[in-house]
């Protein structure tokens, strides 16, 4: 389980929650996510902070963007094709390099990196 007494320096905490130290400083300054402070004026965080971090402190693998398109049944394959086309068109327009993943009955996955659902 988690060691709730664990203390993280800002860079360690950033790695824990998937943010850079700079992003954490900005979040602290603007009040989005406040840091704790040592007596010597250094920011620090705890495991409890990681669990209350937006997203629960779960870190998605860096560089992995996955889009899954799903429909409710076999009769909706045209809808699935339209969804996939829209996502394939969106990716390059947003600067995300896309590759096609699996195309199962009723679902399709489009990933910019390795994807476990292929």
DSSP file (Angstrom, degrees, kcal/mol; ACC not computed):
  #  RESIDUE AA STRUCTURE BP1 BP2  ACC     N-H-->O    O-->H-N    N-H-->O    O-->H-N    TCO  KAPPA ALPHA  PHI   PSI    X-CA   Y-CA   Z-CA
    1    1 A X              0   0    0      0, 0.0     2,-0.3     0, 0.0     0, 0.0   0.000 360.0 360.0 360.0-162.4    0.0    0.0    0.0
    2    2 A X        -     0   0    0      1,-0.0     2,-1.1     2,-0.0     3,-0.1  -0.717 360.0-131.7 -96.8 142.0    1.1    3.6    0.3
    3    3 A X    >   -     0   0    0     -2,-0.3     3,-2.0     1,-0.2    44,-0.3  -0.795  21.4-167.1 -88.1  98.4    3.4    5.0    3.0
    4    4 A X  T 3  S+     0   0    0     -2,-1.1    44,-0.6     1,-0.3    43,-0.3   0.677  82.9  58.2 -65.4 -17.0    1.3    8.0    4.0
    5    5 A X  T 3  S+     0   0    0     41,-0.1    -1,-0.3    42,-0.1    -2,-0.0   0.492  77.2 123.1 -89.4  -3.3    4.2    9.5    6.0
    6    6 A X    <   -     0   0    0     -3,-2.0    41,-1.1     1,-0.1     2,-0.4  -0.334  50.3-151.4 -62.0 136.4    6.4    9.6    2.9
    7    7 A X  E     -A   46   0A   0     39,-0.2     2,-0.4    40,-0.1    39,-0.2  -0.935   8.6-160.5-113.3 133.6    7.7   13.1    2.1
    8    8 A X  E     -A   45   0A   0     37,-3.5    37,-2.2    -2,-0.4     2,-0.1  -0.915  14.5-134.5-114.5 136.6    8.6   14.2   -1.4
    9    9 A X     >  -     0   0    0     -2,-0.4     4,-2.8    35,-0.2     5,-0.3  -0.416  44.6 -96.7 -71.5 166.0   10.8   17.0   -2.7
   10   10 A X  H  > S+     0   0    0     33,-0.5     4,-2.5     1,-0.2     5,-0.1   0.883 124.9  47.6 -59.6 -41.9    9.1   18.9   -5.5
   11   11 A X  H  > S+     0   0    0      2,-0.2     4,-1.9     1,-0.2    -1,-0.2   0.882 113.2  49.0 -68.3 -36.7   10.9   17.1   -8.3
   12   12 A X  H  > S+     0   0    0      2,-0.2     4,-1.9     1,-0.2    -2,-0.2   0.917 112.4  47.9 -65.7 -43.1   10.1   13.7   -6.7
   13   13 A X  H  X S+     0   0    0     -4,-2.8     4,-2.2     1,-0.2    -2,-0.2   0.899 108.2  55.5 -65.2 -39.7    6.4   14.7   -6.3
   14   14 A X  H  X>S+     0   0    0     -4,-2.5     5,-2.3    -5,-0.3     4,-1.3   0.918 108.7  47.1 -57.5 -44.1    6.3   15.8   -9.9
   15   15 A X  H  <5S+     0   0    0     -4,-1.9    -1,-0.2     1,-0.2    -2,-0.2   0.868 110.7  54.0 -64.4 -35.8    7.5   12.4  -11.0
   16   16 A X  H  <5S+     0   0    0     -4,-1.9    -2,-0.2     1,-0.2    -1,-0.2   0.866 120.6  29.2 -66.1 -37.8    4.9   10.8   -8.7
   17   17 A X  H  <5S-     0   0    0     -4,-2.2    -1,-0.2     2,-0.2    -2,-0.2   0.389 112.0-108.4-108.7   2.4    2.0   12.8  -10.2
   18   18 A X  T  <5S+     0   0    0     -4,-1.3     2,-0.3     1,-0.3    -3,-0.2   0.831  78.9 114.0  78.8  32.2    3.2   13.3  -13.7
   19   19 A X      < -     0   0    0     -5,-2.3    -1,-0.3    -6,-0.2    -2,-0.2  -0.917  64.5-113.1-129.3 157.9    3.9   17.1  -13.6
   20   20 A X     >  -     0   0    0     -2,-0.3     4,-2.1     1,-0.1     5,-0.2  -0.474  30.1-112.5 -83.4 161.8    7.1   19.1  -13.8
   21   21 A X  H  > S+     0   0    0      1,-0.2     4,-2.3     2,-0.2     5,-0.2   0.893 120.0  55.1 -59.6 -38.9    8.5   21.0  -10.8
   22   22 A X  H  > S+     0   0    0      1,-0.2     4,-2.3     2,-0.2    -1,-0.2   0.927 106.6  49.5 -60.5 -45.6    7.7   24.2  -12.7
   23   23 A X  H  > S+     0   0    0      1,-0.2     4,-2.5     2,-0.2    -1,-0.2   0.894 110.6  50.7 -61.8 -39.3    4.1   23.2  -13.2
   24   24 A X  H  X S+     0   0    0     -4,-2.1     4,-2.1     2,-0.2    -1,-0.2   0.890 108.8  51.4 -66.2 -38.4    3.8   22.4   -9.5
   25   25 A X  H  X S+     0   0    0     -4,-2.3     4,-2.7     2,-0.2    -2,-0.2   0.920 111.0  48.1 -62.9 -42.5    5.2   25.8   -8.5
   26   26 A X  H  X S+     0   0    0     -4,-2.3     4,-2.7     1,-0.2     6,-0.3   0.921 110.7  51.0 -63.1 -43.9    2.7   27.5  -10.8
   27   27 A X  H  <>S+     0   0    0     -4,-2.5     6,-1.6     1,-0.2     5,-1.3   0.872 112.0  48.0 -61.8 -36.3   -0.1   25.5   -9.3
   28   28 A X  H ><5S+     0   0    0     -4,-2.1     3,-0.7     3,-0.2    -2,-0.2   0.926 112.1  49.0 -68.9 -44.5    1.1   26.5   -5.8
   29   29 A X  H 3<5S+     0   0    0     -4,-2.7    -2,-0.2     1,-0.2    -1,-0.2   0.897 115.5  42.2 -62.8 -41.7    1.3   30.2   -6.7
   30   30 A X  T 3<5S-     0   0    0     -4,-2.7    -1,-0.2    -5,-0.2    -2,-0.2   0.458 112.6-116.3 -89.8   2.2   -2.1   30.3   -8.3
   31   31 A X  T < 5S+     0   0    0     -3,-0.7     3,-0.3    -4,-0.5    -3,-0.2   0.559  80.0 122.7  81.6   7.6   -3.7   28.3   -5.5
   32   32 A X  S   <S+     0   0    0     -5,-1.3     2,-0.3     1,-0.3    -4,-0.2   0.907  91.9   1.0 -67.8 -41.8   -4.7   25.4   -7.8
   33   33 A X  S    S-     0   0    0     -6,-1.6    -1,-0.3    -9,-0.2     2,-0.2  -0.828  82.9-144.1-150.2 106.2   -2.8   22.9   -5.7
   34   34 A X        -     0   0    0     -3,-0.3     2,-0.2    -2,-0.3    -6,-0.1  -0.453   8.3-143.3 -80.0 141.6   -1.0   24.2   -2.6
   35   35 A X        -     0   0    0     -2,-0.2     2,-0.3   -10,-0.1    10,-0.2  -0.484  17.5-117.2 -89.2 165.7    2.4   22.8   -1.4
   36   36 A X  E     -B   44   0B   0      8,-2.2     8,-2.0    -2,-0.2     2,-0.4  -0.681  30.5-138.9 -94.5 160.8    3.5   22.4    2.2
   37   37 A X  E     -B   43   0B   0     -2,-0.3     6,-0.2     6,-0.2     2,-0.1  -0.969   1.2-137.1-128.5 138.1    6.5   24.4    3.3
   38   38 A X    >   -     0   0    0      4,-2.7     3,-1.7    -2,-0.4     6,-0.0  -0.349  37.2-102.2 -79.2 169.8    9.4   23.5    5.5
   39   39 A X  T 3  S+     0   0    0      1,-0.3    -1,-0.1     2,-0.1    -2,-0.0   0.745 124.3  56.0 -63.6 -23.0   10.7   25.9    8.2
   40   40 A X  T 3  S-     0   0    0      2,-0.1    -1,-0.3     0, 0.0    -3,-0.0   0.323 124.7-101.2 -94.1   8.4   13.5   26.8    5.8
   41   41 A X  S <  S+     0   0    0     -3,-1.7     2,-0.4     1,-0.3    -2,-0.1   0.742  74.7 137.7  85.3  23.9   11.1   27.8    3.0
   42   42 A X        -     0   0    0    -33,-0.0    -4,-2.7   -32,-0.0    -1,-0.3  -0.831  52.1-121.0-103.5 141.5   11.2   24.8    0.8
   43   43 A X  E     +B   37   0B   0     -2,-0.4   -33,-0.5    -6,-0.2     2,-0.3  -0.517  37.8 168.7 -73.7 145.1    8.1   23.2   -0.8
   44   44 A X  E     -B   36   0B   0     -8,-2.0    -8,-2.2    -2,-0.2     2,-0.3  -0.977  16.3-156.7-151.1 163.4    7.4   19.6    0.0
   45   45 A X  E     -A    8   0A   0    -37,-2.2   -37,-3.5    -2,-0.3     2,-0.2  -0.899   6.2-144.7-136.4 162.7    4.6   17.1   -0.5
   46   46 A X  E  >  -A    7   0A   0     -2,-0.3     4,-1.7   -39,-0.2     3,-0.3  -0.744  35.7-101.8-121.6 171.8    3.3   13.9    1.2
   47   47 A X  H  > S+     0   0    0    -41,-1.1     4,-2.0   -43,-0.3     5,-0.2   0.858 123.4  59.9 -61.7 -34.5    1.7   10.8   -0.1
   48   48 A X  H  > S+     0   0    0    -44,-0.6     4,-1.3   -42,-0.2    -1,-0.2   0.883 103.0  52.0 -60.4 -37.3   -1.6   12.2    1.1
   49   49 A X  H  > S+     0   0    0     -3,-0.3     4,-0.9     1,-0.2    -1,-0.2   0.896 106.2  54.0 -64.4 -39.8   -1.0   15.1   -1.2
   50   50 A X  H  < S+     0   0    0     -4,-1.7     3,-0.5     1,-0.2    -2,-0.2   0.889 107.8  50.1 -61.6 -38.4   -0.5   12.7   -4.1
   51   51 A X  H  < S+     0   0    0     -4,-2.0    -1,-0.2     1,-0.2    -2,-0.2   0.778 113.5  44.4 -73.4 -25.9   -3.8   11.0   -3.4
   52   52 A X  H  < S+     0   0    0     -4,-1.3    -1,-0.2    -3,-0.2    -2,-0.2   0.494  88.1 115.0 -94.0  -3.1   -5.7   14.3   -3.3
   53   53 A X  S >< S-     0   0    0     -4,-0.9     3,-2.9    -3,-0.5     4,-0.4  -0.382  88.4 -86.0 -63.6 142.0   -3.9   15.6   -6.4
   54   54 A X  T 3  S+     0   0    0      1,-0.3     3,-0.3     2,-0.2    -1,-0.1  -0.286 124.3  27.2 -51.3 125.2   -6.3   16.1   -9.4
   55   55 A X  T >  S-     0   0    0      1,-0.2     3,-1.2    -3,-0.1    -1,-0.3   0.405 125.1 -90.1  95.3   0.6   -6.5   12.6  -11.0
   56   56 A X  T <  S-     0   0    0     -3,-2.9    -2,-0.2     1,-0.3    -1,-0.2   0.630  70.1 -71.9  73.3  13.5   -5.7   10.9   -7.7
   57   57 A X  T 3  S+     0   0    0     -4,-0.4     2,-0.4    -3,-0.3    -1,-0.3   0.547  91.2 145.0  79.2   5.0   -2.0   10.9   -8.3
   58   58 A X    <   -     0   0    0     -3,-1.2     2,-0.6    -5,-0.2    -1,-0.3  -0.658  39.9-146.7 -79.1 130.1   -2.2    8.3  -10.9
   59   59 A X        -     0   0    0     -2,-0.4     2,-0.2   -43,-0.1   -41,-0.1  -0.857   0.8-146.1-103.2 123.6    0.3    8.9  -13.6
   60   60 A X        -     0   0    0     -2,-0.6     3,-0.1   -43,-0.2     4,-0.0  -0.616  41.9 -89.2 -78.1 145.8   -0.4    8.0  -17.2
   61   61 A X    >   -     0   0    0     -2,-0.2     3,-1.4     1,-0.1    -1,-0.1  -0.339  50.8-108.6 -56.5 132.7    2.6    6.9  -19.2
   62   62 A X  T 3  S+     0   0    0      1,-0.2    -1,-0.1    -3,-0.1     3,-0.1  -0.364  99.1  18.8 -65.4 139.6    4.3    9.9  -20.7
   63   63 A X  T 3  S+     0   0    0      1,-0.2     2,-0.6    -3,-0.1    -1,-0.2   0.527  93.9 119.9  81.5   6.5    4.0   10.2  -24.5
   64   64 A X    <   +     0   0    0     -3,-1.4     2,-0.5    49,-0.1    -1,-0.2  -0.917  33.4 174.6-110.9 117.1    1.0    7.8  -24.7
   65   65 A X        -     0   0    0     -2,-0.6    47,-2.0    -3,-0.1     2,-0.4  -0.983   7.9-177.7-120.1 122.0   -2.2    9.2  -26.1
   66   66 A X  E     -C  111   0C   0     -2,-0.5     2,-0.5    45,-0.2    45,-0.2  -0.966  10.2-173.1-124.3 134.8   -5.0    6.7  -26.6
   67   67 A X  E     -C  110   0C   0     43,-2.5    43,-2.7    -2,-0.4     2,-0.5  -0.994   6.8-165.6-124.3 124.9   -8.4    7.3  -28.1
   68   68 A X  E     -C  109   0C   0     -2,-0.5     2,-0.5    41,-0.2    41,-0.2  -0.946   1.6-162.9-112.5 129.4  -11.0    4.5  -28.0
   69   69 A X  E     +C  108   0C   0     39,-3.0    39,-2.4    -2,-0.5     2,-0.3  -0.926  15.6 178.4-109.4 133.0  -14.1    4.7  -30.2
   70   70 A X  E     -C  107   0C   0     -2,-0.5     2,-0.3    37,-0.2    37,-0.2  -0.968  14.6-168.3-136.6 149.9  -17.0    2.4  -29.3
   71   71 A X        -     0   0    0     35,-2.3     3,-0.1    -2,-0.3     6,-0.1  -0.873  34.0-112.5-129.5 167.8  -20.5    1.8  -30.5
   72   72 A X  S    S-     0   0    0     -2,-0.3     2,-0.3     1,-0.1     3,-0.1   0.616  82.6 -16.4 -81.6 -12.0  -23.3   -0.3  -28.9
   73   73 A X  S >  S-     0   0    0      1,-0.1     3,-1.9    33,-0.1    33,-0.1  -0.996  74.7 -76.6-176.1 176.4  -23.4   -3.1  -31.4
   74   74 A X  G >  S+     0   0    0     -2,-0.3     3,-1.2     1,-0.3    32,-0.1   0.827 117.9  62.7 -57.3 -36.2  -22.7   -4.7  -34.8
   75   75 A X  G 3  S+     0   0    0      1,-0.3    -1,-0.3     2,-0.1     3,-0.3   0.526  95.1  63.3 -70.2  -3.8  -25.4   -2.7  -36.5
   76   76 A X  G <>  +     0   0    0     -3,-1.9     4,-1.9     1,-0.2     3,-0.4   0.089  61.1 118.7-108.3  21.8  -23.5    0.6  -35.7
   77   77 A X  H <> S+     0   0    0     -3,-1.2     4,-2.3     1,-0.2    -1,-0.2   0.827  73.7  56.2 -61.1 -32.8  -20.3   -0.1  -37.7
   78   78 A X  H  > S+     0   0    0     -3,-0.3     4,-2.0     2,-0.2    -1,-0.2   0.906 106.6  50.5 -64.6 -39.8  -20.9    3.0  -39.9
   79   79 A X  H  > S+     0   0    0     -3,-0.4     4,-2.4     1,-0.2    -2,-0.2   0.897 109.0  51.9 -62.3 -39.8  -21.1    5.1  -36.7
   80   80 A X  H  X S+     0   0    0     -4,-1.9     4,-2.7     1,-0.2    -2,-0.2   0.917 107.5  51.6 -63.1 -43.1  -17.8    3.6  -35.6
   81   81 A X  H  X S+     0   0    0     -4,-2.3     4,-2.5     1,-0.2    -1,-0.2   0.900 110.3  49.4 -60.4 -40.7  -16.2    4.4  -38.9
   82   82 A X  H  X S+     0   0    0     -4,-2.0     4,-2.3     2,-0.2    -1,-0.2   0.906 111.1  49.2 -65.3 -42.0  -17.3    8.0  -38.6
   83   83 A X  H  X S+     0   0    0     -4,-2.4     4,-2.4     2,-0.2    -2,-0.2   0.935 112.3  47.8 -62.1 -45.8  -15.9    8.2  -35.0
   84   84 A X  H  X S+     0   0    0     -4,-2.7     4,-2.7     1,-0.2     5,-0.2   0.921 111.2  50.8 -62.6 -43.9  -12.6    6.8  -36.1
   85   85 A X  H  X S+     0   0    0     -4,-2.5     4,-2.1     1,-0.2    -1,-0.2   0.910 110.4  49.7 -59.6 -42.8  -12.4    9.2  -39.1
   86   86 A X  H  X S+     0   0    0     -4,-2.3     4,-2.2     1,-0.2    -1,-0.2   0.917 113.1  45.7 -63.7 -42.8  -13.1   12.1  -36.8
   87   87 A X  H  X S+     0   0    0     -4,-2.4     4,-2.4     2,-0.2    -2,-0.2   0.883 111.6  51.4 -69.5 -37.7  -10.4   11.1  -34.3
   88   88 A X  H  X S+     0   0    0     -4,-2.7     4,-0.9     1,-0.2    -1,-0.2   0.864 113.1  46.4 -65.8 -34.5   -7.8   10.4  -37.0
   89   89 A X  H  X S+     0   0    0     -4,-2.1     4,-1.1    -5,-0.2    -2,-0.2   0.865 112.3  51.1 -73.2 -36.5   -8.5   13.8  -38.4
   90   90 A X  H  X S+     0   0    0     -4,-2.2     4,-1.7    -5,-0.2     6,-0.2   0.911 100.7  63.0 -66.7 -43.6   -8.3   15.4  -35.0
   91   91 A X  H ><>S+     0   0    0     -4,-2.4     5,-3.0     1,-0.2     3,-0.7   0.920 106.5  39.1 -52.8 -59.2   -4.9   13.9  -34.0
   92   92 A X  H ><5S+     0   0    0     -4,-0.9     3,-1.3     1,-0.2    -1,-0.2   0.866 113.6  56.9 -62.1 -34.6   -2.7   15.5  -36.7
   93   93 A X  H 3<5S+     0   0    0     -4,-1.1    -1,-0.2     1,-0.3    -2,-0.2   0.797 108.8  46.8 -65.3 -27.3   -4.6   18.8  -36.4
   94   94 A X  T <<5S-     0   0    0     -4,-1.7    -1,-0.3    -3,-0.7    -2,-0.2   0.339 123.7-105.7 -93.9   4.8   -3.8   18.8  -32.6
   95   95 A X  T < 5S+     0   0    0     -3,-1.3     2,-0.6     1,-0.3    -3,-0.2   0.685  78.4 133.5  80.7  17.9   -0.1   18.0  -33.4
   96   96 A X      < -     0   0    0     -5,-3.0     2,-0.5    -6,-0.2    -1,-0.3  -0.900  54.8-134.1-103.9 122.2   -0.5   14.4  -32.2
   97   97 A X        -     0   0    0     -2,-0.6     2,-0.4    -3,-0.1    -6,-0.0  -0.632  29.5-158.9 -75.1 126.0    1.0   11.7  -34.5
   98   98 A X        -     0   0    0     -2,-0.5     2,-0.3   -10,-0.1    14,-0.2  -0.821  17.7-178.0-111.8 144.2   -1.5    8.9  -34.8
   99   99 A X  E     -D  111   0C   0     12,-1.8    12,-1.8    -2,-0.4     2,-0.3  -0.964  35.6-103.7-130.5 152.6   -1.2    5.3  -35.7
  100  100 A X  E     -D  110   0C   0     -2,-0.3    10,-0.2    10,-0.2     3,-0.1  -0.551  37.5-175.0 -78.8 139.1   -4.1    2.8  -36.0
  101  101 A X  E     -     0   0C   0      8,-2.0     9,-0.1     1,-0.3    17,-0.1   0.021  45.7 -26.7-105.5-144.0   -4.5    0.3  -33.3
  102  102 A X  E     -     0   0C   0     -2,-0.1     7,-2.5    15,-0.1     2,-0.4  -0.337  44.8-156.7 -73.9 153.2   -6.9   -2.6  -33.0
  103  103 A X  E     +D  108   0C   0      5,-0.2     5,-0.2    15,-0.1     2,-0.2  -0.794  24.3 171.9-129.4  88.1  -10.2   -2.7  -34.8
  104  104 A X  E >   -D  107   0C   0      3,-0.9     3,-1.9    -2,-0.4     2,-0.4  -0.472  49.0 -75.7 -91.7 166.5  -12.5   -5.0  -32.9
  105  105 A X  T 3  S+     0   0    0      1,-0.3    -1,-0.1    -2,-0.2   -31,-0.1  -0.489 121.3   1.9 -61.8 116.0  -16.2   -5.6  -33.5
  106  106 A X  T 3  S+     0   0    0     -2,-0.4   -35,-2.3   -33,-0.1     2,-0.3   0.453 127.3  65.8  85.5   0.9  -17.9   -2.6  -32.0
  107  107 A X  E <   -CD  70 104C   0     -3,-1.9    -3,-0.9   -37,-0.2     2,-0.3  -0.994  52.0-172.8-151.5 154.9  -14.6   -0.8  -30.9
  108  108 A X  E     -CD  69 103C   0    -39,-2.4   -39,-3.0    -2,-0.3     2,-0.4  -0.990   9.9-154.9-146.3 144.3  -11.5    0.8  -32.4
  109  109 A X  E     -C   68   0C   0     -7,-2.5    -8,-2.0    -2,-0.3     2,-0.5  -0.977   5.1-170.3-123.6 134.7   -8.4    2.1  -30.7
  110  110 A X  E     +CD  67 100C   0    -43,-2.7   -43,-2.5    -2,-0.4     2,-0.4  -0.993  15.2 179.9-123.0 125.2   -6.1    4.7  -32.2
  111  111 A X  E     -CD  66  99C   0    -12,-1.8   -12,-1.8    -2,-0.5   -45,-0.2  -0.950  33.6-154.6-132.2 147.3   -2.8    5.3  -30.4
  112  112 A X  S    S+     0   0    0    -47,-2.0     2,-0.2    -2,-0.4   -46,-0.1   0.460  88.7   9.5 -94.3  -2.8    0.2    7.5  -30.8
  113  113 A X  S    S-     0   0    0    -48,-0.4   -14,-0.1   -14,-0.1   -49,-0.1  -0.819 115.1 -32.2-152.7-170.2    2.5    5.0  -29.0
  114  114 A X        -     0   0    0     -2,-0.2     2,-0.4     2,-0.0    -2,-0.1  -0.261  60.3-165.9 -55.3 139.8    2.4    1.5  -27.8
  115  115 A X    >   -     0   0    0     -4,-0.1     3,-1.4     1,-0.1    -4,-0.1  -0.998  24.2-143.6-134.8 133.8   -1.1    0.6  -26.6
  116  116 A X  T 3  S+     0   0    0     -2,-0.4    -1,-0.1     1,-0.3    -2,-0.0   0.647  97.3  64.1 -71.1 -14.1   -2.1   -2.4  -24.5
  117  117 A X  T 3         0   0    0      1,-0.2    -1,-0.3   -15,-0.0    -8,-0.1   0.366 360.0 360.0 -94.2   8.1   -5.3   -2.9  -26.4
  118  118 A X    <         0   0    0     -3,-1.4    -1,-0.2   -17,-0.1    -2,-0.1   0.490 360.0 360.0 -73.8 360.0   -3.7   -3.7  -29.7
